């Protein structure tokens, strides 16, 4: 009887182990579709929002072609590198481009690999490379002083922005509606299942922001139904001083619009306190 029970238990353990391995094998291939939601077609351009812009075509060190837009703000030395979230592409970011432009900043927004008209397939390291390529375009090609560059990321873009800010020294970092890590998101979405799964991505915003040495603004809605507000609070707690937190209302995707004009005033105040203003006869090139 003892031998039979031991054999049954062993078979159960083996079956469970095989199930876990099979689950992880399936999840390994499924995770990219669960993390990245790129759209290829561009639905609008900055001219549709009343802005003058230039097409930007970049090539990353690993040979990926990136497409984006540069919207100049006449007379301003300040620029924002806008790193968007995981759904859609740059053509769905008109509100953010317009807001930063109104606040007196030049704007650079580039689609990650696999998004919009950019080539390639999105990966975590690939997105980090794309952000660095955009940064170098601003500093090396456009001639912007790093002390005039703001790195802004929303949702997934916040994780990318925080990683970039550990490798360069921008004037300021803004992280909006961002998760503190991919593991935290998995735990929140699948509390039990996540314990059995090996994650393909880290996107560890919390650990990255601990290494950032510029002013940090964390923006998050208390009503965010996708990325809980407590994750924004964790990022804020991990950040070094000087740091600020701006709490919005409204859902994940449109909270920043629903929270205007407070949202725009909050951004403007942070930028005035954190970024060298300066005026130029013409936009650096």
Secondary structure in CASP SS format (residue, H / E / C, confidence):
PFRMAT SS
TARGET T0000
AUTHOR 0000-0000-0000
METHOD secondary structure of the structure
MODEL  1
X C 1.00
X H 1.00
X H 1.00
X H 1.00
X H 1.00
X H 1.00
X H 1.00
X H 1.00
X H 1.00
X H 1.00
X H 1.00
X H 1.00
X H 1.00
X H 1.00
X H 1.00
X H 1.00
X H 1.00
X H 1.00
X H 1.00
X H 1.00
X H 1.00
X H 1.00
X H 1.00
X H 1.00
X H 1.00
X H 1.00
X H 1.00
X H 1.00
X H 1.00
X H 1.00
X H 1.00
X H 1.00
X H 1.00
X H 1.00
X H 1.00
X C 1.00
X E 1.00
X E 1.00
X C 1.00
X C 1.00
X C 1.00
X C 1.00
X C 1.00
X C 1.00
X C 1.00
X H 1.00
X H 1.00
X H 1.00
X H 1.00
X C 1.00
X C 1.00
X C 1.00
X C 1.00
X E 1.00
X E 1.00
X E 1.00
X E 1.00
X E 1.00
X E 1.00
X C 1.00
X C 1.00
X C 1.00
X C 1.00
X C 1.00
X E 1.00
X E 1.00
X E 1.00
X E 1.00
X E 1.00
X E 1.00
X E 1.00
X C 1.00
X C 1.00
X C 1.00
X C 1.00
X E 1.00
X C 1.00
X C 1.00
X E 1.00
X E 1.00
X E 1.00
X E 1.00
X E 1.00
X C 1.00
X C 1.00
X C 1.00
X E 1.00
X E 1.00
X C 1.00
X H 1.00
X H 1.00
X H 1.00
X C 1.00
X H 1.00
X H 1.00
X H 1.00
X H 1.00
X H 1.00
X H 1.00
X H 1.00
X H 1.00
X H 1.00
X C 1.00
X C 1.00
X C 1.00
X E 1.00
X E 1.00
X E 1.00
X E 1.00
X E 1.00
X C 1.00
X C 1.00
X C 1.00
X C 1.00
X C 1.00
X C 1.00
X C 1.00
X C 1.00
X C 1.00
X C 1.00
X C 1.00
X C 1.00
X C 1.00
X H 1.00
X H 1.00
X H 1.00
X H 1.00
X H 1.00
X H 1.00
X H 1.00
X H 1.00
X H 1.00
X H 1.00
X H 1.00
X H 1.00
X H 1.00
X H 1.00
X H 1.00
X H 1.00
X H 1.00
X H 1.00
X C 1.00
X C 1.00
X C 1.00
X C 1.00
X H 1.00
X H 1.00
X H 1.00
X E 1.00
X E 1.00
X E 1.00
X E 1.00
X E 1.00
X E 1.00
X C 1.00
X H 1.00
X H 1.00
X H 1.00
X H 1.00
X H 1.00
X H 1.00
X H 1.00
X H 1.00
X H 1.00
X H 1.00
X H 1.00
X H 1.00
X C 1.00
X C 1.00
X C 1.00
X C 1.00
X E 1.00
X E 1.00
X E 1.00
X E 1.00
X E 1.00
X C 1.00
X C 1.00
X C 1.00
X C 1.00
X C 1.00
X H 1.00
X H 1.00
X H 1.00
X H 1.00
X H 1.00
X H 1.00
X H 1.00
X H 1.00
X C 1.00
X C 1.00
X C 1.00
X H 1.00
X H 1.00
X H 1.00
X H 1.00
X C 1.00
X C 1.00
X C 1.00
X C 1.00
X C 1.00
X C 1.00
X C 1.00
X C 1.00
X H 1.00
X H 1.00
X H 1.00
X H 1.00
X H 1.00
X C 1.00
X C 1.00
X C 1.00
X C 1.00
X C 1.00
X E 1.00
X E 1.00
X E 1.00
X E 1.00
X E 1.00
X E 1.00
X E 1.00
X C 1.00
X C 1.00
X C 1.00
X C 1.00
X C 1.00
X C 1.00
X C 1.00
X H 1.00
X H 1.00
X H 1.00
X H 1.00
X H 1.00
X H 1.00
X H 1.00
X H 1.00
X H 1.00
X H 1.00
X C 1.00
X C 1.00
X C 1.00
X C 1.00
X E 1.00
X E 1.00
X E 1.00
X E 1.00
X E 1.00
X E 1.00
X C 1.00
X C 1.00
X C 1.00
X C 1.00
X C 1.00
X C 1.00
X H 1.00
X H 1.00
X H 1.00
X H 1.00
X C 1.00
X C 1.00
X C 1.00
X H 1.00
X H 1.00
X H 1.00
X H 1.00
X H 1.00
X H 1.00
X H 1.00
X H 1.00
X H 1.00
X H 1.00
X H 1.00
X H 1.00
X H 1.00
X C 1.00
X C 1.00
X C 1.00
X C 1.00
X E 1.00
X C 1.00
X C 1.00
X C 1.00
X C 1.00
X C 1.00
X C 1.00
END
